[in-house]
Amino acid sequence: MTYKPYQTVRINEYTQLDVVPYESIESIAFEKCNEPTETLEHYYNRAEKKPQIMTNGGLFHMANGKNILSFIHEYQEENLGKVRVNGMGISTEDNAKLNYGMNTDRKWRCFMSAYPMLVIDGKAVSKYDKGSEINYKAARTAVGVREDGTLLILTVDKPGMTFEQMTAIFLQYHAVYAMNLDGGGSVRKMHEDKVVNQPTTNRPVDNVFCVYLKQDPLSKYKDKDSIADWAKPYVEYVTQQGIMGGSNGNFRPNDPITRQEMAAVITRMMKENL
């Protein structure tokens, strides 16, 4: 299976940033692990729907596996009830976009409290409140979002970074909101079934952050790289609608179309009332 593209940027030898265009995302979610905790590999292997990108999620108590602040999963608050905290989540309006807000402000499909927020309204957060207690160089996972919905996933292995260092990366890559997730031994990122960072342990966690990508309909064509960028949305459409399907595994975007082929296309469009 081939999916819509995203980019992994190597910031340095121990830091990587996934830049996932909004157009590539089918949905995102903070998913609940088995009680009390579960490794990312175990979650991936048992999941009926497999994420294409997955990291550890928010902070939790290792003694009992409970989230430290607010964690909403499938509309259900797992911890805090009506106590107001800020963070980021996915609302009912758009399954593919990460939004900033308070846990009690809207109907969240899933939501994770920030510990702490790093960027708000495109500006660096200067006060971390209780999060200041953990603002030292450590392995980190953090997520952010651009105005256009592009998702940013930052993983930092040892020797680690401070909040200020991570914030600088998010601002460099134009995040309007970003928040810190769990760190230390919890830091782990998978691209499908492969671990792609350099974790120190395989710590079981309470929750995971998952990205589910759209399938790429152009992957069926061996010559897809010959299709001009401006034409790709239209080729995707005619492929998905069954109007055009190429021949012998190729779309042949630079070949002239014959009258017979054009007649077949018009007939299929009329049949589908397009």
N, C-alpha and C positions, 0 to 999 in steps of 0.2 A: 504494500500500500504506500502511495506517495502522497504527501501532504503539501499544503501551501507553505511557502518559504518563510524563514526567519533567519536572523543573523546572530552569530555568537562573536562578540568582540573580546579579544584578549587585552585587558587593560595592562596587566603585567603577568609575571610567571605564576602568580597565585590568585589572580582576580579575573573573573570573566563576567560579561554582561550579555544576556540574551535580549535582543531587540526584536520584538514580535509585532509586525504590523497588524493593525486592527482588522484589516481585510483578510488576514490569514486565520483569524480566531473564530472557531465555532462557539466555544464557551470556555469560561474559567470558573474555578470554584475552590474554596477551602473545604476539603473533604475530611470527614471524621474517620479516624483509624479504629481498629478493633480495640476494645477495652482490655486493659488500661492503656496500653501503648502497642505500637507495631512498627517494624522497620519499613522503609520505603519499598524495598524489593518485595517484601511479603505483601504489602498493599497492592503493588503493581500486578503481581502474579495472580492474585485472587480477584482483582477488579474485572467486572464484566465489560466495562467500557474503559479502555486503556488510555491514559493521558500520553501526549507526545512529549510534554515537558512537565517535570514534577520536582518540587523542592520540599524541604521541611517547612512546616508552617509556623504558627505563633508560639510564644513562650508557654510552658506548662510546668506543673509541679512533678518532678521525677518520682516523688514518693507515692503519688496516687494517680498520676496521669491526667489530672484536671487542668484545664487552661487557667492561666493566672488571672486574666481579666474577662473580657467578653468574647465569646465564640458562638456565632449563630450558624447553624447548619440546617439547611432545608427548612428555613423559617423558624426554627426552634432555638431559643437561647439555651445554651448548655451550662451557663455559669452564673452570670451576674443579675439576671432579671432586669429591673428597671433602673439600675445604677447607670448613669450616663458616662460614657467614655468615647473618645474619638478613635478612628481607625479607618480601614478601607474594606470594601466589600462589593458584592454584586447584587444589584437590585432586580426587581421583577421586570423592569422595563427593558433591560439589555443584558443578556447572559454573557456577552463578549467584552464588556467594558468594566474596568476596575474603577470604583468611585470612592471619593472621600466623604466622610460624614460622622455623625454620632450614631451609636448603636440603637438609640431609641427614636431617631428622626424619621425613619421611613421603613417600609416593609422590605427587609433584606432577605434575599434567598440564602446568602451566606455572608458573614462579616467576621473580621478579625480585628481585635483591638491592637492599637499601635503601642510599641514599647521601645522607643517612642516614635512619633512622626519625625521625619527628617526634612521634608519639603512640604509647604502649604502655600497654595496660590503662587507657585513658581519662585518662592523665596525660602531661603534656608531658615529652619527653626533654630532659635538661639537658646531656648530653655527646654530642658528635657525632663524636668520634674524628677520623679522617682527613677526615671531612666538614666539619670546622671550617675547612679551607683554602678552602672555597668558600662560607662563610657571610657573604655580603655582598649588597647589593641587586642583584638580577638577575632577568631573566625566568625564570619557573619553571613546571614542571608537577608536580603531586603528586596522589596518590590516597589515599583513606581509606575506612573502612567503619564503620557503626554496628553496635550489638549485633544489631539485627534484620535485618542484611544490606543495608540501604540503602547504596548506593554514592555516594561523594562524589568528584568530579573537579574539581580546582582548577587553573586556568590564570591565570598572572600575566604580563602584558606589561610593557614598559618604562613607568616607571622601575624596576619590579621590587620584590621583597620579600626580607627575610632569613628564615631558618628560623623564628625566633621569631614573626615576623608571620604566616607561614602557619600555624604551630601554633595561634595564637590563633583563627584562622578555623575550623580543624578542631574545636577544642574548643567553640567557640560553636555549631557545628552537630552536636555530640554524637558525634564520632568516637571509637571505642574504639582504633582503630589508624589510622595514616596514615604515609606515607613520601614522601620526595622522589624525583622521577625526574630525567631530564635537563632542562637549562635552556638559557638563552641563545638562540642561533640555532636550537636544535632545537624550541623551544616552538611547538606548532601543535595546534589542535583542529578537528575536522571533525564536523558534524552531517550525516550521509549524505555527499553530494558537495560540501557547502559549507564553506569555511573560516570559522569564526565568531569567532576572536580576531583580534588585530592583530599577526601575526608580522613580525619584521624581515627574515627571509630565508626561503628555502624549502630548508632544509638536508636532504639525504638522511640517513636514520638507519638504525640496525642493527635496531631492533625497534619495534613499535607496540603500544599498549594499545587493545583493541577491546571494545566493548559491543554485544551482539546482543540486541535487544529482542523480546519476544513480540508477535505480531500481535494487534490489537484486534478481536475478533469483532463488537463493537458498532458498528464504523465503517460497517457496511452500512446502519444505520438512520439516516435523516435526523433523527429525533426522539430520538436517543440521550441528549441532554442532559436530556430529560424523565424519564429512568429514574432512580429514587431510588438513592442510593449503596448502601443496604442490599440493593437488589434486583439490582444489576448482576452479582454472581457467579452468581446463579440464571438471569438472562437469558443470560449468556454460556454457561452449561451447556446450556440447552435449545436455544440456537442452534447450538452445536457438535455436539450430538447429533441435530440435525435434527428435534427435537420441535416447535419453534415457529420461524417465520421471518418473522412479520409479513406485511404486505401493502402493495404499492405503495411499497416502500422505507421503511415506517414500522413500528415495533413496536406503537404505540398503547398505551403502558403505563397510561394513565388511562381507557381505554375498558372497558366491561363486556364479558365474554366470553359469547358465545352458546352455547346447548346444542350446536349443530352443531360449533362450534369446539372445545368441551371434549371432545366425542366423538372428534374427529379427534386431539386430543392424547393421549387415553387409548389409542386404537388404536395410535398410533405408539410409545408407551411399552411396550405389551404386545408389540408386534412386535420391539422391541429388548431385551426382557426387563429393562426398567429399573424 
